[in-house]
Amino acid sequence: METTNTQFRNRRADAAYVVSSLDEHCDELVHGLLAHNTYLPADEQITPAAVRTFLRWLGATLRHQTEAMSASESVCASASTGEPSARQRRDVAAGALATELSRARNRVSSALGSSRLARYGLDQVTPSLPSERVDYGREVAERLREHACIEDDGLGGTLDTVTLAKALERAVALLDAAILEHLREIRHAQGARARRERATGRWVDVYGNGSAVFASLYRMAEQAELARQMVRPSSRRTEGPSGGQGRPGDADLARAAELAPATAAIADDGRALARVSVVVRRRRFREPKPEVGAYSLACSQPRV
């Protein structure tokens, strides 16, 4: 769950970065794009207002999909939080029913003898699955009522099978309700996860295509540096916990510029070493050519 939360935080940060970059450099982008109006007649040229409207439309679309994705994630997180508590209540109710079944088995065995357990179905092992335990408990309660019996248990008490049946019926009802609640929580969580996946898929499409359009518009406006700083769509940014982290700042860009000559020299050395390795391998595995005279003499010898 923590990894999923990190993914969504990174996606929201990426979308916010794209939209904020567009808002900050909107004037430069509009000015650069309007320079291409010279290719059209005066009555067909695009207006600054139309360009701004288009850019706002792109930003609003990305912002809306990001909000929808965030809302679906919040619903999914709350549904996942409620599911364990419902499962815990179901398990507690299942344990209570198992206790009542064990109590009924011991009371019948001590008062009537172990041979009478089969009459009430108490000679069987209590099922481990909650749904099967409900059915078993309900069947035992019905048999206890069907074969009602009141006997002295020999320990100063009285065995009343109807009383045992009532206790079992209460435990069965509690477990049955807990199972239904748990199933509702599971279905709710599954639906929330499905809606989250659909919202995430739509966001990935809008973010990937939208950021690509933004970067292309920056380049058309001759703002190549801004295009390089744009958040680019990639699997690393749209999937996994590392997406959206560690955008290069001014210090990082300056450090990269300082290391550029050394990096280029290392690359040149690597390419030169690769060429030498290829030559060595060719010489090592080259087969010697047979001499023409020796080959002709060998071919002229009769076969034995």
Secondary structure, DSSP 8 states (H G I E B T S, - for coil): -HHHHHHHHHHHHHHHHHHHHHHHTHHHHHHHHHGGGGGS-GGG---HHHHHHHHHHHHHHHHHHHHHHHHHHHHHHHHHHHHHHHHHHHHHHHHHHHHHHHHHHHHHHHHH-GGGTGGGTTTS---SSHHHHHHHHHHHHHHHHHT--EEE-SSS-EEEHHHHHHHHHHHHHHHHHHHHHHHHHHHHHHHHHHHHHHHHHHHHHHHHHHHHHHHHHHHHTT-HHHHHHS----HHHHSSTTTT-----HHHHHHHHHHHHHHHHHHHHHHHHHHHHHHHHHHHT------HHHHHHHHHS---
